[in-house]
Amino acid sequence: MLSRMLLVFLSLSLFSSASSLSCRWMDHKFRQHSHNSLDLIERMAHNSTKTTEDVEVNFPHHLYSQASKASAEDKLRFTIQILEEMAALFEKDHSNASWEEITVDHFLIVVTQQADGLHSCVKSHGHKKQNKKLRMYFKRLSHIMEQMGHSAESWELIRKEMKTHLMRADQLASSLLTT
């Protein structure tokens, strides 16, 4: 846990100093990190022995539709928020999940690096404008996990939801690529 926090702080330091690079990170590293995060979350599925119950989560498609019509900076902020909320979810007790710990650790590192890299593309680093509806959605996911006792089934449900988020966030951010 401490090593992850140290990695996050080091990444933040590096990327905040690189913010004058415009969007070089987006043009050169985004696709690689996006591919890696999707690959890692898919690997978790291969290690999973559980299926999910019929729990209604209500994926926020409408929020992605709104974000797709927003400015480039707002699209990036939305994508960053998704990645940060996702990382926070995966920091919770996942000991009941059937995934390999090293895969989850690598996934968290890649998602955190991706969020940090996207931060370098956001021009105004002042007030962090967050989408309240997206925040409430992730709180609801956390509550569902608690109700299900952080079981393997709840983690498989979360993994599937996060895979969909990664694919949608990739589409949203890819629309901003210049190369």
C-alpha positions, 0 to 999 in steps of 0.5 A: 500500500505504501509503495503504491502511494509512493508511486502515485506521489512520484508520478504526480511530481513527474507529470506536474513538471511535464505539464508544459509539454502540451499534450505530448503524453496524449499523442505518444503514451495514451494508446499504450497505457489504454491498451495495457489497462484493458489487457490487465483487466481482461487477465483478471477475468481469466483468473476469475472463477466467479460469475455475477448475480443479476445486480442492476448497476445502471451504467451511466451511458448518458454521462458519456454522451454528455462528455462526448459533446463537451470541450476537449479539456472537459473530456479529459477531466471526465476521463481522469475522474473515471480513472481516479474513481476506478483506482480508488475502487480497486484500492478497497479490500479485494482479498476475496477476489480470485485475481492474482495480486500482482495483476491488480497491482499492475492494473492500479499502476497503469490506471494511475499513470494514465490519469497522471498523464492525462493531467499533463494535458489539462491546461488549468490545474486549479479547481478540480471540476468533478462530475457529481453524477459520476461521483455518485455512480461510483459511490453506488458501486462501492455501496453495492460491494459493501452490501455483497461483503466484498465477495468474489461475485461483487468484484467480478461485477466491478471488474466487468463495469470497469472494463466497460468504463475503460473502453468508453473512456478510451473512445472518448479520449481517443477522439482528442488524439492528433496523430 
